């Protein structure tokens, strides 16, 4: 398709038609994928939820994590051991001290 000879209005109209066709195709592809997944589930004797849920580890949130380390110079400074190390932990380790000494 040679677009160089089309006017701006024709190009905009074409753009709208392309977007509509893409939406239609995406909807059709999604419906086809759902049908295929349902057929696979039926063939193995499972529900779709069982099929998609098997092998997936779902960990329930248990709330905040308890701190594992405490700054000996300031007991209000604590760290769970997850995420970035606080500055006081970095300074402790840079001084050649062991992280185990900070355990609560």
Biopython code that builds the backbone (N, CA, C, O; Angstrom):
import numpy as np
from Bio.PDB.StructureBuilder import StructureBuilder

atoms = [
    (1, "UNK", "N", (0.855, -1.168, 0.000)),
    (1, "UNK", "CA", (0.000, 0.000, 0.000)),
    (1, "UNK", "C", (0.906, 1.237, 0.000)),
    (1, "UNK", "O", (1.752, 1.405, 0.878)),
    (2, "UNK", "N", (0.716, 2.057, -0.961)),
    (2, "UNK", "CA", (1.508, 3.279, -1.100)),
    (2, "UNK", "C", (0.788, 4.418, -0.384)),
    (2, "UNK", "O", (-0.280, 4.857, -0.811)),
    (3, "UNK", "N", (1.376, 4.886, 0.695)),
    (3, "UNK", "CA", (0.761, 5.936, 1.501)),
    (3, "UNK", "C", (1.155, 7.335, 1.050)),
    (3, "UNK", "O", (0.543, 8.312, 1.482)),
    (4, "UNK", "N", (2.137, 7.450, 0.213)),
    (4, "UNK", "CA", (2.662, 8.762, -0.167)),
    (4, "UNK", "C", (1.656, 9.592, -0.944)),
    (4, "UNK", "O", (1.734, 10.821, -0.926)),
    (5, "UNK", "N", (0.726, 8.963, -1.615)),
    (5, "UNK", "CA", (-0.244, 9.699, -2.428)),
    (5, "UNK", "C", (-1.554, 9.973, -1.686)),
    (5, "UNK", "O", (-2.486, 10.540, -2.256)),
    (6, "UNK", "N", (-1.622, 9.574, -0.429)),
    (6, "UNK", "CA", (-2.850, 9.782, 0.340)),
    (6, "UNK", "C", (-2.804, 11.140, 1.038)),
    (6, "UNK", "O", (-1.747, 11.607, 1.462)),
    (7, "UNK", "N", (-3.968, 11.751, 1.142)),
    (7, "UNK", "CA", (-4.064, 13.030, 1.848)),
    (7, "UNK", "C", (-4.018, 12.781, 3.357)),
    (7, "UNK", "O", (-4.124, 11.643, 3.815)),
    (8, "UNK", "N", (-3.858, 13.856, 4.111)),
    (8, "UNK", "CA", (-3.831, 13.735, 5.572)),
    (8, "UNK", "C", (-5.156, 13.175, 6.088)),
    (8, "UNK", "O", (-5.170, 12.343, 6.995)),
    (9, "UNK", "N", (-6.255, 13.625, 5.517)),
    (9, "UNK", "CA", (-7.574, 13.135, 5.945)),
    (9, "UNK", "C", (-7.705, 11.644, 5.657)),
    (9, "UNK", "O", (-8.233, 10.898, 6.482)),
    (10, "UNK", "N", (-7.240, 11.212, 4.518)),
    (10, "UNK", "CA", (-7.310, 9.792, 4.167)),
    (10, "UNK", "C", (-6.427, 8.969, 5.105)),
    (10, "UNK", "O", (-6.801, 7.869, 5.510)),
    (11, "UNK", "N", (-5.264, 9.502, 5.446)),
    (11, "UNK", "CA", (-4.371, 8.799, 6.366)),
    (11, "UNK", "C", (-5.000, 8.684, 7.755)),
    (11, "UNK", "O", (-4.894, 7.640, 8.398)),
    (12, "UNK", "N", (-5.658, 9.756, 8.221)),
    (12, "UNK", "CA", (-6.323, 9.703, 9.532)),
    (12, "UNK", "C", (-7.450, 8.685, 9.521)),
    (12, "UNK", "O", (-7.637, 7.935, 10.479)),
    (13, "UNK", "N", (-8.195, 8.667, 8.428)),
    (13, "UNK", "CA", (-9.290, 7.706, 8.302)),
    (13, "UNK", "C", (-8.732, 6.283, 8.302)),
    (13, "UNK", "O", (-9.305, 5.387, 8.923)),
    (14, "UNK", "N", (-7.634, 6.080, 7.616)),
    (14, "UNK", "CA", (-6.988, 4.773, 7.597)),
    (14, "UNK", "C", (-6.507, 4.392, 8.995)),
    (14, "UNK", "O", (-6.627, 3.238, 9.407)),
    (15, "UNK", "N", (-5.969, 5.357, 9.712)),
    (15, "UNK", "CA", (-5.493, 5.113, 11.066)),
    (15, "UNK", "C", (-6.639, 4.650, 11.965)),
    (15, "UNK", "O", (-6.473, 3.720, 12.754)),
    (16, "UNK", "N", (-7.786, 5.288, 11.849)),
    (16, "UNK", "CA", (-8.953, 4.906, 12.651)),
    (16, "UNK", "C", (-9.383, 3.490, 12.299)),
    (16, "UNK", "O", (-9.690, 2.691, 13.184)),
    (17, "UNK", "N", (-9.405, 3.180, 11.015)),
    (17, "UNK", "CA", (-9.800, 1.835, 10.583)),
    (17, "UNK", "C", (-8.815, 0.782, 11.086)),
    (17, "UNK", "O", (-9.217, -0.309, 11.490)),
    (18, "UNK", "N", (-7.536, 1.111, 11.059)),
    (18, "UNK", "CA", (-6.524, 0.173, 11.547)),
    (18, "UNK", "C", (-6.705, -0.065, 13.043)),
    (18, "UNK", "O", (-6.628, -1.205, 13.501)),
    (19, "UNK", "N", (-6.942, 0.993, 13.803)),
    (19, "UNK", "CA", (-7.137, 0.846, 15.245)),
    (19, "UNK", "C", (-8.373, 0.001, 15.543)),
    (19, "UNK", "O", (-8.346, -0.833, 16.447)),
    (20, "UNK", "N", (-9.449, 0.206, 14.796)),
    (20, "UNK", "CA", (-10.658, -0.581, 14.987)),
    (20, "UNK", "C", (-10.397, -2.051, 14.665)),
    (20, "UNK", "O", (-10.856, -2.939, 15.383)),
    (21, "UNK", "N", (-9.679, -2.297, 13.611)),
    (21, "UNK", "CA", (-9.372, -3.671, 13.215)),
    (21, "UNK", "C", (-8.470, -4.348, 14.250)),
    (21, "UNK", "O", (-8.634, -5.533, 14.539)),
    (22, "UNK", "N", (-7.525, -3.597, 14.801)),
    (22, "UNK", "CA", (-6.657, -4.156, 15.831)),
    (22, "UNK", "C", (-7.447, -4.546, 17.075)),
    (22, "UNK", "O", (-7.217, -5.608, 17.652)),
    (23, "UNK", "N", (-8.375, -3.691, 17.486)),
    (23, "UNK", "CA", (-9.214, -4.013, 18.645)),
    (23, "UNK", "C", (-10.028, -5.276, 18.383)),
    (23, "UNK", "O", (-10.149, -6.142, 19.249)),
    (24, "UNK", "N", (-10.578, -5.368, 17.186)),
    (24, "UNK", "CA", (-11.385, -6.533, 16.802)),
    (24, "UNK", "C", (-10.530, -7.792, 16.831)),
    (24, "UNK", "O", (-10.956, -8.818, 17.362)),
    (25, "UNK", "N", (-9.345, -7.725, 16.271)),
    (25, "UNK", "CA", (-8.455, -8.893, 16.223)),
    (25, "UNK", "C", (-7.997, -9.292, 17.621)),
    (25, "UNK", "O", (-7.930, -10.481, 17.932)),
    (26, "UNK", "N", (-7.683, -8.318, 18.464)),
    (26, "UNK", "CA", (-7.262, -8.623, 19.832)),
    (26, "UNK", "C", (-8.377, -9.339, 20.585)),
    (26, "UNK", "O", (-8.123, -10.275, 21.343)),
    (27, "UNK", "N", (-9.606, -8.895, 20.375)),
    (27, "UNK", "CA", (-10.748, -9.530, 21.016)),
    (27, "UNK", "C", (-10.912, -10.966, 20.518)),
    (27, "UNK", "O", (-11.173, -11.877, 21.303)),
    (28, "UNK", "N", (-10.758, -11.157, 19.215)),
    (28, "UNK", "CA", (-10.863, -12.497, 18.642)),
    (28, "UNK", "C", (-9.748, -13.406, 19.152)),
    (28, "UNK", "O", (-9.993, -14.566, 19.484)),
    (29, "UNK", "N", (-8.525, -12.882, 19.213)),
    (29, "UNK", "CA", (-7.388, -13.670, 19.702)),
    (29, "UNK", "C", (-7.590, -14.078, 21.154)),
    (29, "UNK", "O", (-7.279, -15.205, 21.540)),
    (30, "UNK", "N", (-8.113, -13.156, 21.955)),
    (30, "UNK", "CA", (-8.367, -13.446, 23.358)),
    (30, "UNK", "C", (-9.431, -14.533, 23.506)),
    (30, "UNK", "O", (-9.278, -15.448, 24.316)),
    (31, "UNK", "N", (-10.494, -14.434, 22.734)),
    (31, "UNK", "CA", (-11.555, -15.438, 22.790)),
    (31, "UNK", "C", (-11.018, -16.805, 22.368)),
    (31, "UNK", "O", (-11.349, -17.821, 22.979)),
    (32, "UNK", "N", (-10.197, -16.827, 21.330)),
    (32, "UNK", "CA", (-9.614, -18.086, 20.858)),
    (32, "UNK", "C", (-8.699, -18.692, 21.921)),
    (32, "UNK", "O", (-8.726, -19.901, 22.149)),
    (33, "UNK", "N", (-7.892, -17.855, 22.570)),
    (33, "UNK", "CA", (-6.994, -18.343, 23.618)),
    (33, "UNK", "C", (-7.790, -18.920, 24.780)),
    (33, "UNK", "O", (-7.422, -19.957, 25.334)),
    (34, "UNK", "N", (-8.878, -18.254, 25.152)),
    (34, "UNK", "CA", (-9.721, -18.766, 26.246)),
    (34, "UNK", "C", (-10.303, -20.128, 25.888)),
    (34, "UNK", "O", (-10.315, -21.043, 26.711)),
    (35, "UNK", "N", (-10.786, -20.255, 24.653)),
    (35, "UNK", "CA", (-11.349, -21.535, 24.207)),
    (35, "UNK", "C", (-10.297, -22.633, 24.249)),
    (35, "UNK", "O", (-10.591, -23.752, 24.669)),
    (36, "UNK", "N", (-9.073, -22.328, 23.819)),
    (36, "UNK", "CA", (-8.003, -23.319, 23.820)),
    (36, "UNK", "C", (-7.645, -23.745, 25.243)),
    (36, "UNK", "O", (-7.421, -24.926, 25.508)),
    (37, "UNK", "N", (-7.592, -22.778, 26.153)),
    (37, "UNK", "CA", (-7.278, -23.097, 27.548)),
    (37, "UNK", "C", (-8.381, -23.970, 28.147)),
    (37, "UNK", "O", (-8.091, -24.932, 28.857)),
    (38, "UNK", "N", (-9.636, -23.642, 27.865)),
    (38, "UNK", "CA", (-10.747, -24.439, 28.376)),
    (38, "UNK", "C", (-10.704, -25.853, 27.808)),
    (38, "UNK", "O", (-10.989, -26.814, 28.524)),
    (39, "UNK", "N", (-10.353, -25.992, 26.536)),
    (39, "UNK", "CA", (-10.262, -27.317, 25.917)),
    (39, "UNK", "C", (-9.141, -28.138, 26.554)),
    (39, "UNK", "O", (-9.312, -29.330, 26.807)),
    (40, "UNK", "N", (-8.019, -27.515, 26.808)),
    (40, "UNK", "CA", (-6.910, -28.222, 27.453)),
    (40, "UNK", "C", (-7.323, -28.675, 28.846)),
    (40, "UNK", "O", (-7.043, -29.807, 29.239)),
    (41, "UNK", "N", (-7.983, -27.805, 29.590)),
    (41, "UNK", "CA", (-8.430, -28.158, 30.941)),
    (41, "UNK", "C", (-9.409, -29.336, 30.895)),
    (41, "UNK", "O", (-9.309, -30.263, 31.699)),
    (42, "UNK", "N", (-10.345, -29.296, 29.961)),
    (42, "UNK", "CA", (-11.302, -30.404, 29.824)),
    (42, "UNK", "C", (-10.577, -31.706, 29.490)),
    (42, "UNK", "O", (-10.911, -32.760, 30.030)),
    (43, "UNK", "N", (-9.589, -31.633, 28.603)),
    (43, "UNK", "CA", (-8.872, -32.841, 28.178)),
    (43, "UNK", "C", (-8.114, -33.514, 29.315)),
    (43, "UNK", "O", (-7.948, -34.734, 29.312)),
    (44, "UNK", "N", (-7.658, -32.741, 30.275)),
    (44, "UNK", "CA", (-6.928, -33.326, 31.404)),
    (44, "UNK", "C", (-7.811, -33.487, 32.634)),
    (44, "UNK", "O", (-7.338, -33.922, 33.683)),
    (45, "UNK", "N", (-9.083, -33.141, 32.515)),
    (45, "UNK", "CA", (-10.031, -33.347, 33.594)),
    (45, "UNK", "C", (-9.906, -32.367, 34.740)),
    (45, "UNK", "O", (-10.179, -32.712, 35.890)),
    (46, "UNK", "N", (-9.494, -31.146, 34.436)),
    (46, "UNK", "CA", (-9.352, -30.129, 35.467)),
    (46, "UNK", "C", (-10.173, -28.904, 35.107)),
    (46, "UNK", "O", (-10.566, -28.711, 33.957)),
    (47, "UNK", "N", (-10.423, -28.083, 36.117)),
    (47, "UNK", "CA", (-11.021, -26.788, 35.832)),
    (47, "UNK", "C", (-9.907, -25.850, 35.382)),
    (47, "UNK", "O", (-8.727, -26.135, 35.585)),
    (48, "UNK", "N", (-10.280, -24.746, 34.778)),
    (48, "UNK", "CA", (-9.283, -23.773, 34.342)),
    (48, "UNK", "C", (-8.504, -23.253, 35.550)),
    (48, "UNK", "O", (-7.292, -23.058, 35.464)),
    (49, "UNK", "N", (-9.184, -23.027, 36.666)),
    (49, "UNK", "CA", (-8.521, -22.534, 37.865)),
    (49, "UNK", "C", (-7.493, -23.548, 38.368)),
    (49, "UNK", "O", (-6.386, -23.177, 38.760)),
    (50, "UNK", "N", (-7.865, -24.823, 38.354)),
    (50, "UNK", "CA", (-6.922, -25.858, 38.786)),
    (50, "UNK", "C", (-5.732, -25.939, 37.831)),
    (50, "UNK", "O", (-4.588, -26.093, 38.257)),
    (51, "UNK", "N", (-6.016, -25.833, 36.550)),
    (51, "UNK", "CA", (-4.954, -25.910, 35.548)),
    (51, "UNK", "C", (-3.972, -24.754, 35.686)),
    (51, "UNK", "O", (-2.757, -24.956, 35.681)),
    (52, "UNK", "N", (-4.498, -23.557, 35.808)),
    (52, "UNK", "CA", (-3.630, -22.389, 35.895)),
    (52, "UNK", "C", (-3.025, -22.223, 37.271)),
    (52, "UNK", "O", (-1.959, -21.624, 37.409)),
    (53, "UNK", "N", (-3.684, -22.742, 38.288)),
    (53, "UNK", "CA", (-3.194, -22.577, 39.639)),
    (53, "UNK", "C", (-2.140, -23.586, 40.034)),
    (53, "UNK", "O", (-1.376, -23.340, 40.968)),
    (54, "UNK", "N", (-2.077, -24.720, 39.346)),
    (54, "UNK", "CA", (-1.116, -25.746, 39.726)),
    (54, "UNK", "C", (0.300, -25.302, 39.402)),
    (54, "UNK", "O", (0.574, -24.750, 38.336)),
    (55, "UNK", "N", (1.177, -25.553, 40.339)),
    (55, "UNK", "CA", (2.574, -25.211, 40.137)),
    (55, "UNK", "C", (2.913, -23.764, 40.441)),
    (55, "UNK", "O", (4.081, -23.376, 40.410)),
    (56, "UNK", "N", (1.906, -22.971, 40.732)),
    (56, "UNK", "CA", (2.147, -21.569, 41.039)),
    (56, "UNK", "C", (2.160, -21.422, 42.548)),
    (56, "UNK", "O", (1.186, -21.750, 43.225)),
    (57, "UNK", "N", (3.236, -20.941, 43.051)),
    (57, "UNK", "CA", (3.363, -20.756, 44.485)),
    (57, "UNK", "C", (2.763, -19.413, 44.867)),
    (57, "UNK", "O", (3.219, -18.363, 44.416)),
    (58, "UNK", "N", (1.748, -19.461, 45.692)),
    (58, "UNK", "CA", (1.118, -18.233, 46.164)),
    (58, "UNK", "C", (1.405, -18.123, 47.651)),
    (58, "UNK", "O", (0.973, -18.963, 48.440)),
    (59, "UNK", "N", (2.129, -17.094, 48.025)),
    (59, "UNK", "CA", (2.481, -16.900, 49.417)),
    (59, "UNK", "C", (1.594, -15.813, 49.992)),
    (59, "UNK", "O", (1.539, -14.691, 49.490)),
    (60, "UNK", "N", (0.914, -16.171, 51.039)),
    (60, "UNK", "CA", (0.047, -15.193, 51.693)),
    (60, "UNK", "C", (0.903, -14.202, 52.458)),
    (60, "UNK", "O", (1.909, -14.565, 53.067)),
    (61, "UNK", "N", (0.493, -12.961, 52.416)),
    (61, "UNK", "CA", (1.210, -11.951, 53.180)),
    (61, "UNK", "C", (0.931, -12.180, 54.656)),
    (61, "UNK", "O", (-0.215, -12.324, 55.081)),
    (62, "UNK", "N", (1.996, -12.208, 55.411)),
    (62, "UNK", "CA", (1.840, -12.468, 56.838)),
    (62, "UNK", "C", (2.012, -11.205, 57.668)),
    (62, "UNK", "O", (2.037, -11.262, 58.897)),
    (63, "UNK", "N", (2.128, -10.086, 57.008)),
    (63, "UNK", "CA", (2.283, -8.840, 57.735)),
    (63, "UNK", "C", (3.724, -8.392, 57.752)),
    (63, "UNK", "O", (4.555, -8.917, 57.011)),
    (64, "UNK", "N", (4.020, -7.427, 58.590)),
    (64, "UNK", "CA", (5.376, -6.890, 58.638)),
    (64, "UNK", "C", (6.362, -7.929, 59.152)),
    (64, "UNK", "O", (6.015, -8.806, 59.943)),
    (65, "UNK", "N", (7.588, -7.809, 58.688)),
    (65, "UNK", "CA", (8.649, -8.723, 59.094)),
    (65, "UNK", "C", (9.327, -8.167, 60.345)),
    (65, "UNK", "O", (9.594, -6.969, 60.449)),
    (66, "UNK", "N", (9.591, -9.049, 61.269)),
    (66, "UNK", "CA", (10.234, -8.632, 62.527)),
    (66, "UNK", "C", (11.687, -8.244, 62.264)),
    (66, "UNK", "O", (12.349, -8.854, 61.425)),
    (67, "UNK", "N", (12.178, -7.248, 62.966)),
    (67, "UNK", "CA", (13.581, -6.862, 62.792)),
    (67, "UNK", "C", (14.510, -7.966, 63.285)),
    (67, "UNK", "O", (14.205, -8.661, 64.254)),
    (68, "UNK", "N", (15.643, -8.120, 62.610)),
    (68, "UNK", "CA", (16.620, -9.140, 62.981)),
    (68, "UNK", "C", (17.912, -8.523, 63.520)),
    (68, "UNK", "O", (18.705, -9.199, 64.176)),
    (69, "UNK", "N", (18.114, -7.234, 63.238)),
    (69, "UNK", "CA", (19.350, -6.579, 63.641)),
    (69, "UNK", "C", (19.031, -5.271, 64.359)),
    (69, "UNK", "O", (18.053, -4.598, 64.035)),
    (70, "UNK", "N", (19.865, -4.916, 65.339)),
    (70, "UNK", "CA", (19.664, -3.684, 66.088)),
    (70, "UNK", "C", (21.015, -2.977, 66.235)),
    (70, "UNK", "O", (22.049, -3.605, 66.465)),
    (71, "UNK", "N", (20.966, -1.665, 66.095)),
    (71, "UNK", "CA", (22.167, -0.848, 66.256)),
    (71, "UNK", "C", (22.513, -0.797, 67.743)),
    (71, "UNK", "O", (21.691, -0.337, 68.536)),
    (72, "UNK", "N", (23.710, -1.256, 68.152)),
    (72, "UNK", "CA", (24.051, -1.235, 69.577)),
    (72, "UNK", "C", (24.208, 0.183, 70.127)),
    (72, "UNK", "O", (24.079, 0.404, 71.331)),
    (73, "UNK", "N", (24.486, 1.133, 69.248)),
    (73, "UNK", "CA", (24.650, 2.521, 69.699)),
    (73, "UNK", "C", (23.308, 3.232, 69.836)),
    (73, "UNK", "O", (23.200, 4.209, 70.577)),
    (74, "UNK", "N", (22.276, 2.751, 69.126)),
    (74, "UNK", "CA", (20.950, 3.384, 69.168)),
    (74, "UNK", "C", (19.910, 2.286, 68.970)),
    (74, "UNK", "O", (19.652, 1.881, 67.836)),
    (75, "UNK", "N", (19.320, 1.808, 70.034)),
    (75, "UNK", "CA", (18.386, 0.675, 69.991)),
    (75, "UNK", "C", (17.138, 0.957, 69.159)),
    (75, "UNK", "O", (16.427, 0.027, 68.780)),
    (76, "UNK", "N", (16.866, 2.215, 68.874)),
    (76, "UNK", "CA", (15.688, 2.528, 68.060)),
    (76, "UNK", "C", (15.928, 2.225, 66.579)),
    (76, "UNK", "O", (14.979, 2.154, 65.799)),
    (77, "UNK", "N", (17.182, 2.048, 66.195)),
    (77, "UNK", "CA", (17.508, 1.731, 64.809)),
    (77, "UNK", "C", (17.570, 0.218, 64.647)),
    (77, "UNK", "O", (18.429, -0.455, 65.217)),
    (78, "UNK", "N", (16.633, -0.297, 63.853)),
    (78, "UNK", "CA", (16.543, -1.731, 63.624)),
    (78, "UNK", "C", (16.450, -1.996, 62.134)),
    (78, "UNK", "O", (16.103, -1.116, 61.347)),
    (79, "UNK", "N", (16.772, -3.240, 61.760)),
    (79, "UNK", "CA", (16.714, -3.629, 60.343)),
    (79, "UNK", "C", (16.249, -5.067, 60.251)),
    (79, "UNK", "O", (16.668, -5.915, 61.039)),
    (80, "UNK", "N", (15.381, -5.343, 59.288)),
    (80, "UNK", "CA", (14.833, -6.688, 59.109)),
    (80, "UNK", "C", (15.804, -7.629, 58.408)),
    (80, "UNK", "O", (15.635, -8.847, 58.457)),
    (81, "UNK", "N", (16.808, -7.076, 57.763)),
    (81, "UNK", "CA", (17.724, -7.907, 56.989)),
    (81, "UNK", "C", (17.302, -7.993, 55.537)),
    (81, "UNK", "O", (17.947, -8.669, 54.736)),
    (82, "UNK", "N", (16.223, -7.312, 55.197)),
    (82, "UNK", "CA", (15.712, -7.283, 53.824)),
    (82, "UNK", "C", (15.891, -5.897, 53.241)),
    (82, "UNK", "O", (15.885, -4.899, 53.963)),
    (83, "UNK", "N", (16.047, -5.845, 51.947)),
    (83, "UNK", "CA", (16.177, -4.551, 51.285)),
    (83, "UNK", "C", (17.569, -3.968, 51.494)),
    (83, "UNK", "O", (18.498, -4.667, 51.900)),
    (84, "UNK", "N", (17.693, -2.693, 51.212)),
    (84, "UNK", "CA", (18.985, -2.016, 51.335)),
    (84, "UNK", "C", (19.428, -1.945, 52.787)),
    (84, "UNK", "O", (18.623, -1.764, 53.701)),
    (85, "UNK", "N", (20.723, -2.092, 52.967)),
    (85, "UNK", "CA", (21.272, -1.972, 54.316)),
    (85, "UNK", "C", (21.228, -0.523, 54.765)),
    (85, "UNK", "O", (21.589, 0.371, 54.001)),
    (86, "UNK", "N", (20.790, -0.276, 55.999)),
    (86, "UNK", "CA", (20.840, 1.087, 56.527)),
    (86, "UNK", "C", (22.296, 1.543, 56.654)),
    (86, "UNK", "O", (23.217, 0.728, 56.687)),
    (87, "UNK", "N", (22.477, 2.836, 56.723)),
    (87, "UNK", "CA", (23.827, 3.402, 56.808)),
    (87, "UNK", "C", (24.584, 2.865, 58.021)),
    (87, "UNK", "O", (25.774, 2.570, 57.919)),
    (88, "UNK", "N", (23.914, 2.733, 59.165)),
    (88, "UNK", "CA", (24.595, 2.255, 60.362)),
    (88, "UNK", "C", (25.095, 0.825, 60.192)),
    (88, "UNK", "O", (26.116, 0.461, 60.776)),
    (89, "UNK", "N", (24.399, 0.010, 59.406)),
    (89, "UNK", "CA", (24.857, -1.360, 59.128)),
    (89, "UNK", "C", (26.084, -1.306, 58.212)),
    (89, "UNK", "O", (27.058, -2.026, 58.428)),
    (90, "UNK", "N", (26.028, -0.453, 57.196)),
    (90, "UNK", "CA", (27.174, -0.311, 56.290)),
    (90, "UNK", "C", (28.413, 0.137, 57.052)),
    (90, "UNK", "O", (29.503, -0.395, 56.841)),
    (91, "UNK", "N", (28.249, 1.104, 57.929)),
    (91, "UNK", "CA", (29.378, 1.606, 58.713)),
    (91, "UNK", "C", (29.939, 0.509, 59.618)),
    (91, "UNK", "O", (31.154, 0.386, 59.776)),
    (92, "UNK", "N", (29.056, -0.278, 60.203)),
    (92, "UNK", "CA", (29.462, -1.386, 61.059)),
    (92, "UNK", "C", (30.316, -2.383, 60.272)),
    (92, "UNK", "O", (31.389, -2.786, 60.722)),
    (93, "UNK", "N", (29.826, -2.776, 59.087)),
    (93, "UNK", "CA", (30.546, -3.740, 58.258)),
    (93, "UNK", "C", (31.848, -3.155, 57.715)),
    (93, "UNK", "O", (32.851, -3.862, 57.624)),
    (94, "UNK", "N", (31.840, -1.865, 57.354)),
    (94, "UNK", "CA", (33.048, -1.205, 56.847)),
    (94, "UNK", "C", (34.139, -1.150, 57.917)),
    (94, "UNK", "O", (35.329, -1.102, 57.605)),
    (95, "UNK", "N", (33.719, -1.157, 59.169)),
    (95, "UNK", "CA", (34.680, -1.136, 60.278)),
    (95, "UNK", "C", (35.264, -2.524, 60.529)),
    (95, "UNK", "O", (36.067, -2.711, 61.443)),
    (96, "UNK", "N", (34.854, -3.503, 59.707)),
    (96, "UNK", "CA", (35.388, -4.858, 59.832)),
    (96, "UNK", "C", (34.672, -5.707, 60.855)),
    (96, "UNK", "O", (35.163, -6.773, 61.226)),
    (97, "UNK", "N", (33.529, -5.259, 61.316)),
    (97, "UNK", "CA", (32.782, -6.006, 62.321)),
    (97, "UNK", "C", (31.807, -6.960, 61.637)),
    (97, "UNK", "O", (31.439, -6.782, 60.476)),
    (98, "UNK", "N", (31.404, -7.968, 62.388)),
    (98, "UNK", "CA", (30.548, -9.025, 61.861)),
    (98, "UNK", "C", (29.075, -8.665, 62.036)),
    (98, "UNK", "O", (28.680, -8.122, 63.068)),
    (99, "UNK", "N", (28.265, -8.971, 61.019)),
    (99, "UNK", "CA", (26.823, -8.684, 61.052)),
    (99, "UNK", "C", (26.129, -9.493, 62.152)),
    (99, "UNK", "O", (25.138, -9.046, 62.729)),
    (100, "UNK", "N", (26.656, -10.686, 62.435)),
    (100, "UNK", "CA", (26.050, -11.526, 63.468)),
    (100, "UNK", "C", (26.047, -10.859, 64.846)),
    (100, "UNK", "O", (25.213, -11.176, 65.694)),
    (101, "UNK", "N", (26.965, -9.954, 65.055)),
    (101, "UNK", "CA", (27.041, -9.256, 66.356)),
    (101, "UNK", "C", (25.852, -8.319, 66.538)),
    (101, "UNK", "O", (25.563, -7.912, 67.664)),
    (102, "UNK", "N", (25.157, -7.967, 65.460)),
    (102, "UNK", "CA", (24.004, -7.055, 65.543)),
    (102, "UNK", "C", (22.679, -7.792, 65.712)),
    (102, "UNK", "O", (21.641, -7.161, 65.909)),
    (103, "UNK", "N", (22.706, -9.120, 65.636)),
    (103, "UNK", "CA", (21.457, -9.867, 65.720)),
    (103, "UNK", "C", (20.747, -9.648, 67.034)),
    (103, "UNK", "O", (21.361, -9.560, 68.097)),
    (104, "UNK", "N", (19.458, -9.565, 66.931)),
    (104, "UNK", "CA", (18.612, -9.374, 68.116)),
    (104, "UNK", "C", (18.405, -10.710, 68.806)),
    (104, "UNK", "O", (17.722, -10.777, 69.827)),
]
sb = StructureBuilder()
sb.init_structure("model")
sb.init_model(0)
sb.init_chain("A")
sb.init_seg("    ")
for serial, (resi, resn, name, xyz) in enumerate(atoms, 1):
    if name == "N":
        sb.init_residue(resn, " ", resi, " ")
    sb.init_atom(name, np.array(xyz, "f"), 0.0, 1.0, " ", f" {name:<3s}", serial, name[0])
structure = sb.get_structure()
